[in-house]
């Protein structure tokens, strides 16, 4: 490996650039049109313009254009995307991150909890009474959390989670969990 493209921006990209250089690797930045003069763009060994930071194929195109042989996703949406990891490897590039299967398992909160329990990691017991936080089991990055303080609020919160799930990731269920170990020391994982 000689050059790594960082599929991210800002401070995240700068940190990966420093790490890459400490390993003797060249650092390639991607930059959307409105970021052309940004610090991360000025700090890389090479910069390739892309249409969007969220377009996986644009990162792969940019890596090939720059002669990079690896892609580091930074953190955030693409860093947690198993399809992106697979696409990078299918393009003949090195994916610097967890395997696609691990990303998918960790992204589905219900699957992640099962995997943790199977590995002997303590998990919070399941309950179905408030207080709870209801959210989609995957794909929201913490968005769409709804606090349920009373039983009569639960149906509306579950319906909202179903709508969010259907809009963002139709094949993944939603989950409900406690807002705080102090206020509700149990967890409810209820597919919706």
N, C-alpha and C positions, 0 to 999 in steps of 0.2 A: 504494500500500500504506500502510495506516495502523496496523493492529494485527496483531501476530504471536503466535500461540499456540505455546508451547514444549511439545512432546510428550515431556517428560522431567522430571526432578526434581532436587533437591539442587543441588550446585555447578554442574552443567552448566546447569541452568535459570537460575541466577543470572548466569552468564557471558553467556548469550544475552540475558537481560533487559538487561544493561548495554550490550551491543552494539546492541540494538534501540533503546534510549533514546538512545544517541549518534547514531542516525540519525533521531531524532524520531518513532519508532514506539512505540505502546503495547504493553505486555507482558502477555500472558494466561498464567496458570499453570493446569495441571491438577493435581488432587490426589485421590489415593485416600483412602478414609475414614480409614485409620490415619495419614495424613500431614496432616490438617487444620490442625494448628498448626505445621507445619514452616516453616523460614526461607524456602524458595522460595515457599510459599503466602502468607506474610505480605509478601513483597517485590514481588509482582506488582501491576499496576494493577487486575487482576481475576482471580479464581480460580473455576474451574468444577470441581465434583466429578465424577470418573469412577469406574467400577468397577475398572478395572485399567490400569496403564501399558502393558500389552502388547496392549490391545484397540484396534486401529486405528480402528474405527468409533466408538468412544467419543471419540477425539481429534477426529475430524471433527465429531461432534455438538457437542462442547464448543466448537470453533471457531465453528461457526454460532451457537450459543447466545450466545456472547460478542461476536459481530459481528466476529470476526477475519477478515482476508482472506488470511492466510498461515499456514502451519504450518512451524515449524523442528523437526526431530526430535531435536536434540541429538546424542548418539552412543549406540551400542549397538544392540540388536536392531532396533527400528523404523527407525533411521537407515540401516540396511543392507538394508531390505526394499523391493524394487522394487514389490511389490503395494501397499504402503502409499503409496509415491510416486504411483503411478497412481490410487489411490483418492482421494487428496487433490486431484489435478488434475481427476478426473472429477466431484468434488463442487463444482467451480468455485472452488477455493481455489488459492493459489500455494504450490508446494512449494519450500521453501528448502533445496536440496540437489542432489546429482547426479541426472541423469535415471535413470529406472527401468532402462533398458538397461545403463547403466554400473554401477549397483548390482548387477544380476544377474551381469554379466560379472566384476566384482571379487569377488563372493561365491563364485563357483566357482573354486577355486584352479587347476584345470587350464586353464580358459578364460583366467584372468588371466595365467597364465604364457605361454600362446600369444600373447595380445594384446601382452604386454610384449616377447616375442621378435620379433614382427612389427614392432614400433615401434623395434627396434634396441636395446632395453634388455638388457644382459647378464643371462643367467639361468644357474643352476647346471646343468651337464650331468646327464643322467639316468643312474642306475645302479640295480642291483637287489640289491646286497650290503650287509649291515650295516656300520657302525651306521646306523640309520634311525629316523625318527619316523613312525609310521603314524597317520593321522587321516582323518576324512571330508573330502572336498574342499570342502564348504560346510556352513554352518548350525550349526557347533558353537561358534563364538567361542573356539576353542582348547581346548574341552572334548574329552575322549576321546582325547587324544594318548597313544600308547603307544610307549615306547622299545624298539627291537629291537636288541639287542647281538650276538645270535648268529642264524645262519640258521634254527635249529630253533625260534626264537620267532616267526618271521614269519607262519606260517599262523594261529596263534592271534590275533595282532594284526590281521591282515587280516579274519579272521572277526568280531572285535569291531567293526572299522570298518564292516563290512557290516551288522551288527545295528544299530549306531547310525544309519547312513544310512537303513536301512529304517524305523526308528522315527521319525526326524525329517524326512527329506526323501527319499522313495522314488525320485525320478527323478534324483538327483544321485550321481555316483560318489565313491569315496574315493581318497585319494592317500597316498603314502609319501614322506617327505622326510628329509634328513639332519638330525641334531640340532644340529650346530655346524659352521661352516666349518673350524674347527681339527681336529675329530676325524674329519670325513667331508666333504671338500670337494666332494661331488657330491650330486645330488638324484635321487630316484627318483619318478617320477609314474606310478603303475600303477593304472589303473582297476580297481575290484573289484566 
